[in-house]
Every structure is written in C-alpha cells, then in structure tokens.
Amino acid sequence: MTAPATTPTPASPLGVACIIGSCISLQLGAALAVQIFPHAGSWATASFRLLIAAVILLVASRPRFWGWDKDQWRAIISLGLSLGLMNGCFYTGIERVPLGTAVTIEFLGPLTLAAVLSRSVRDAVCVVLALAGMALLGVNSYSGYPLDPVGVAFVLSAGFFWALYILASKRAGSSVPGQGGLAVALGIGGLVLMPLSVQGSAAIFSDSRLLALALGTGVLASLIPYSLELIALRRLTPAVFAIIISLEPAFAAFFGWLLLDEHITAMKFTAILLVIAAAVIQTLSGRSTPFRRPLRRQRHRKV
C-alpha cells in the first residue's frame, strides 16, 4: 500500500533544517572516511558505510518488505543502485582529485537537475547564483596542477548518480512509509559495491581501529544524512532540494577551517555567500510549482 505523500513546499522549515543537519553530518563523516582510504581503499569504505547504516536502520525500522508491491520494489532498487554508485564513484574520485574541486564538480549533477526542473524566474536565478558559487569554489580550490582525468570522470559520474538519487529518493519516500525503504536501499547499495571491495573489506575486519572508523563513517556519512534527506524530500520539491543542498560546500569550507586549519580566502567567502543566497531565496520564497506536469483544462460542453 502506498503511503500518502506530504505536499512539498519550498519554505518547509523542517525540510531545510534536515538538509542543514545532513550537510553537517556528511562533513564529519568525511573526516573519518579519509582515514580509511590508505588501508582499505575507496570502494570498501563506501560499501561498508552503506552496509553498516543499513544494518542499524533495518534493526530500528524492521520493514515489512515482503508486503511491498512491484512499484515499491522498483523505487527501492533504483534508490539503492543510485546510492551505491554515487558513493563508490565519489570516493574513488577524491582519491585522485582534491576534495574541494571534487565537491564542486560533483555538484554539477544536482544543479543541472535544478535547472532542468526549474519552473520560474526565481528558480532560474537561484540556480545561477548556486552555480556561480560552485564555480568560484572550484577556481579557489584548484591548485594549478592538471587534474587526473580518471578522477574527474569518476566525480562527474558521482554527480550524475547524485541527480538520479534525488529523483529516486523522492519516489521511494513517497511510495514506502517510514525509514524501511531507505534501510533496504542502503543494503542494496552496499552489496552492489562488494565485488570491488573484497580485499579492502578484509583489511577493515582485521583491524579494530579501522572497523571503529567504518562504523562512525556509516552513521555520520550515511545513516544520519540519508535519513534526514529522505524526510526533506518528502517536504521539498526535487528542484528546491537540489538548490538548497548546495549549502554543503559552504559547510565543507567551514569545517575545513575549523578542523583542518584551511584558510578561507575572499573568493571562497564570496562563493559561500552566493550559495547561501540561493538557498535563502528558495527557503523564504512563497509557494512553488509542485513537481508534476500541470493538468490540461478540460473543455466543458454547454448543455
């Protein structure tokens, strides 16, 4: 049975708060994930974070998946595949491309989606502001050295799967009640990456420290953010979500300054302001066109 969908609105305070919480949690989780890369590799790290989050959420939600129909299973499988491929490609990309540049490139996915789904001048202005901020962040983080083309290709792929994840998460959140659908999708995403992470998985299991880091990464980088984003996508249209999620690089810059002593230049600060402006305009705006095609007016015959 399909659960009734919450009417999406751009100014939902809970939806915006969930996105902010997701951005913060993801950055804290990334700080743990980078410590696993040298020992287990990117594919094993991505797979474990998804599987650990899936186990915790399956125990907590106890989904009755045996009662799902074909449409619900299609939605969950699509979400799981997009989750797995998005995470695997991004982690593999940041092994070869600087993180700041990688985040900028990856955001081409959701920003392109926002542009395609935009239905008003306000939406278009927000997309332009967010894209300008992403461009400035990319220029600021670029070190002057040639970027690894393989790394760029993986990050671009991650951006593509991120756009698919937004649409798939919206569909899954509308068709499957609670967090059970996300729990199964996380498991599917983790299992999809397992064939590429056998050797790294053995390294994680053989080291208690790596296992603890993987557990923390799973909670902070998968369980919390994806749960919050599922709640947000039940209250925001995909176009608005794709714009407001652009706050993530701003949080990345802040935590880089706070935890890693990374310097925030004037250009980076300007970029952050542009991204925040796009998010604030969407958050404070009025009613937005729902994510659906308008119904054609029916001609009424005169009696």
RACORRA-V278883 format. One record per pair of residues at least 24 apart in sequence whose ideal C-beta (glycine too) atoms are under 7 Angstrom apart, sorted by the first residue. I is the first residue (numbers start at 1). GAP is how many residues later the second one is. If there is no record, write none. Layout:
BEGIN
I | GAP
I | GAP
END
This chain:
BEGIN
2 | 173
3 | 173
3 | 174
5 | 169
5 | 229
6 | 228
6 | 229
8 | 227
8 | 228
8 | 229
8 | 282
8 | 283
9 | 226
9 | 278
9 | 279
10 | 226
10 | 227
10 | 230
10 | 272
10 | 273
10 | 275
10 | 278
11 | 272
11 | 273
11 | 274
12 | 223
12 | 224
14 | 221
15 | 217
15 | 220
15 | 221
16 | 228
16 | 267
18 | 210
18 | 211
18 | 213
18 | 214
19 | 210
19 | 213
19 | 225
19 | 226
19 | 228
20 | 227
21 | 207
22 | 203
22 | 206
22 | 207
23 | 224
23 | 225
23 | 228
24 | 227
25 | 195
25 | 199
25 | 200
26 | 195
26 | 199
26 | 222
27 | 224
27 | 225
27 | 228
28 | 192
29 | 188
29 | 191
29 | 192
30 | 191
31 | 228
32 | 181
32 | 184
32 | 185
32 | 188
33 | 184
33 | 188
35 | 178
36 | 174
36 | 177
36 | 178
36 | 181
37 | 58
39 | 164
39 | 168
39 | 171
40 | 160
40 | 163
40 | 164
40 | 170
41 | 156
41 | 159
42 | 49
42 | 50
42 | 53
43 | 45
43 | 49
43 | 150
43 | 153
43 | 154
43 | 157
44 | 153
44 | 156
44 | 157
44 | 160
45 | 46
45 | 172
46 | 41
46 | 42
46 | 45
46 | 147
47 | 143
47 | 146
47 | 147
47 | 150
48 | 153
48 | 156
48 | 166
48 | 170
49 | 165
49 | 168
49 | 169
49 | 172
49 | 173
50 | 33
50 | 34
50 | 37
50 | 136
50 | 139
50 | 140
50 | 172
51 | 136
51 | 139
52 | 162
52 | 163
52 | 166
53 | 133
53 | 165
53 | 166
53 | 169
53 | 170
54 | 129
54 | 132
54 | 133
54 | 136
56 | 167
57 | 122
57 | 125
57 | 126
57 | 129
57 | 166
58 | 125
61 | 117
61 | 118
61 | 119
61 | 122
63 | 117
63 | 118
63 | 120
63 | 121
65 | 115
65 | 119
68 | 108
71 | 104
72 | 103
72 | 104
75 | 93
75 | 96
75 | 97
75 | 100
75 | 101
76 | 96
76 | 100
76 | 105
76 | 108
76 | 109
77 | 111
78 | 90
79 | 89
79 | 90
79 | 93
79 | 106
80 | 105
80 | 108
80 | 109
81 | 107
81 | 108
81 | 111
82 | 79
82 | 82
82 | 83
82 | 86
83 | 82
83 | 102
83 | 103
83 | 106
84 | 104
84 | 105
84 | 106
84 | 108
84 | 109
85 | 76
86 | 72
86 | 75
86 | 76
86 | 79
87 | 102
88 | 105
89 | 65
89 | 68
89 | 69
89 | 72
90 | 65
90 | 68
92 | 62
93 | 58
93 | 61
93 | 62
93 | 65
96 | 52
96 | 54
96 | 55
97 | 50
97 | 51
97 | 54
97 | 55
97 | 58
98 | 43
98 | 45
100 | 37
100 | 41
101 | 37
101 | 40
101 | 41
101 | 46
102 | 53
103 | 146
103 | 149
104 | 30
104 | 33
104 | 34
104 | 37
104 | 145
105 | 47
105 | 50
105 | 51
105 | 54
106 | 49
106 | 52
106 | 53
106 | 56
107 | 27
107 | 52
107 | 139
107 | 142
108 | 51
109 | 50
109 | 51
109 | 53
109 | 54
110 | 52
110 | 53
110 | 56
110 | 132
110 | 135
111 | 131
111 | 135
112 | 51
113 | 50
113 | 53
113 | 125
113 | 129
114 | 125
114 | 128
114 | 129
117 | 121
117 | 122
117 | 174
118 | 121
119 | 170
120 | 169
122 | 159
122 | 163
123 | 116
126 | 117
126 | 152
126 | 155
126 | 156
127 | 116
129 | 145
129 | 148
129 | 149
130 | 113
130 | 116
130 | 145
130 | 148
132 | 142
133 | 113
133 | 138
133 | 139
133 | 141
133 | 142
134 | 112
134 | 115
136 | 131
136 | 134
136 | 135
136 | 138
137 | 112
137 | 131
137 | 134
139 | 128
140 | 125
140 | 127
140 | 128
140 | 131
166 | 72
166 | 75
166 | 76
167 | 71
169 | 60
169 | 61
169 | 64
170 | 63
170 | 68
173 | 57
173 | 60
173 | 61
179 | 48
182 | 44
182 | 45
182 | 48
186 | 36
186 | 40
237 | 51
237 | 53
237 | 54
238 | 53
239 | 52
240 | 42
240 | 48
243 | 35
243 | 36
243 | 39
244 | 35
244 | 38
244 | 39
246 | 29
246 | 32
246 | 33
247 | 28
247 | 29
247 | 32
249 | 26
250 | 25
250 | 26
END
